[in-house]
Amino acid sequence: MRPNIDISHTLGGRVKDYAEANDLGLSEAYTEVLEAGLDKLES
């Protein structure tokens, strides 16, 4: 499920591709992507 924010089709597609490549559900993939991004911003 996509978060309730405005995400471009291209970016959503990249997350979907990431999910498929890593055998994840879409929610799991969004969680991983957001956590990785936050970790990078906080470091």
N, C-alpha and C positions, 0 to 999 in steps of 0.2 A: 504494500500500500504506500502510496506517495504521501509525504507530509503535506499538510494544508498550507503550502506556500507556493509562490509562483516560480516554477522550475521550467526552464525551456525544454522543448522536446529533445533537443540534442543532449543536454545534461542528463535528463531522465533516461535517455537511451544508453548513455555511458554507464550509469549506475546499473541498469538492467543487464548490460553486457558483463559488468564486473560480477554481478550476482550469478549469472550463468557460468562464467569462467571459474568461479570459486565454489560452485555447488551450494549456493546460499539462496534463501528466500529473499524476496525484494525488501521486506522490512529489515531483515538481518543485514543486507547490503547497505541500506541507507544508514543504519546504526553504525556499522563499521566505518563508512565514509565520513560521517559526521564526527565520530570520536577521533579518527585519525586527523581530521582537519583541526579540531579543537586542540588536540595534543600539540600539533605543529604551531598553532597560534600562541599557545601558552608557553612554549619553550623559547 
